[in-house]
Amino acid sequence: MSEDTHLQVLRILEKNPEVSQRQLATELGISLGKANYCLKALLDKGWVKARNFKNNKNKIGYAYLLTPGGIEAKTKLTVNFLRRKMQEYEELRQEIDQLQQEVDKVEGSKP
């Protein structure tokens, strides 16, 4: 599971601890099996704990709560994600500037 997937799952669980695995899978655009695998990995890392609860229809569900370690991991993953995206942005901005210069050069040479 990638760091980005870890981060996405942690963010979703922080906002909605009672999200079902099916809802999580839909929100992430992955299969139900992969959502289950992701949750299990986060549980195994100790970043998330699951607590049983009963909803209005008397079906047993889970609340997925971030542990202190999960909150710390989410913070680190967010910082890494932000650094990568800022680097990607800078590279893209430089490429756009270069392409704009090429276009300006071609348009400037037209009669």
C-alpha positions in Angstrom: 0.0 0.0 0.0 1.5 3.4 -1.0 2.0 6.3 1.3 -0.6 8.3 -0.6 -3.2 5.5 0.0 -2.3 5.4 3.7 -2.8 9.1 3.8 -6.1 9.0 2.0 -7.5 6.3 4.2 -6.3 8.1 7.4 -7.9 11.3 6.3 -11.2 9.6 5.5 -11.3 7.8 8.8 -10.5 10.9 10.7 -13.4 12.7 9.1 -15.8 9.8 9.3 -14.8 7.0 11.8 -18.0 5.1 11.2 -17.4 4.8 7.4 -18.1 1.3 6.2 -15.5 -0.6 4.2 -17.8 -0.5 1.2 -18.1 3.3 1.5 -14.3 3.6 2.0 -13.7 1.5 -1.2 -16.1 3.7 -3.2 -14.5 6.9 -2.0 -11.0 5.6 -2.8 -12.1 4.1 -6.1 -10.8 0.6 -5.1 -12.3 -2.8 -4.6 -13.9 -3.8 -1.3 -11.1 -6.4 -0.8 -8.4 -3.8 -1.2 -10.2 -1.5 1.2 -10.3 -4.4 3.7 -6.6 -5.0 3.1 -5.8 -1.3 3.6 -7.7 -1.2 6.9 -6.1 -4.4 8.1 -2.6 -3.0 7.3 -3.3 0.2 9.3 -4.7 -1.8 12.2 -1.6 -4.0 12.1 0.6 -0.9 12.2 -1.3 0.3 15.2 -2.3 3.5 13.4 -6.1 2.7 13.6 -8.2 0.8 16.1 -11.6 -0.6 15.4 -14.4 -0.5 18.0 -17.7 -2.3 17.5 -20.9 -0.4 17.6 -24.5 -1.1 16.7 -26.3 1.3 14.3 -30.0 1.9 14.1 -30.7 -1.2 12.1 -29.1 -3.4 14.8 -26.3 -4.5 12.6 -22.8 -4.6 14.1 -20.4 -2.1 12.6 -17.1 -0.6 13.4 -15.8 2.8 14.2 -12.2 3.2 13.0 -10.4 5.6 15.3 -6.9 7.0 14.7 -4.5 6.2 17.5 -1.9 8.7 18.6 0.6 6.8 16.4 -1.9 7.1 13.5 -2.3 10.9 14.1 1.5 11.2 14.1 1.8 9.1 10.9 -0.9 11.1 9.2 1.0 14.3 10.0 4.3 12.9 8.6 2.5 11.5 5.5 0.9 14.9 4.9 4.2 16.7 5.2 5.8 14.3 2.7 2.8 14.5 0.4 2.9 18.3 0.5 6.6 18.4 -0.3 6.2 16.0 -3.3 3.3 18.1 -4.6 5.2 21.4 -4.2 8.2 19.9 -6.1 5.9 18.6 -8.8 4.2 22.1 -9.0 7.6 23.8 -9.3 8.7 21.4 -12.1 5.4 21.9 -13.9 5.7 25.7 -13.6 9.2 25.6 -15.1 8.0 23.5 -17.9 5.1 25.9 -18.6 7.4 28.9 -18.5 9.8 27.1 -21.0 6.9 26.2 -23.3 5.5 29.8 -23.1 8.9 31.1 -24.1 9.0 28.7 -27.1 5.5 29.8 -28.2 6.4 33.5 -27.8 9.6 33.0 -29.8 7.6 31.3 -32.7 4.8 33.9 -32.6 7.4 36.8 -32.5 9.0 35.5 -35.7 5.8 35.5 -37.7 5.4 38.4 -40.2 
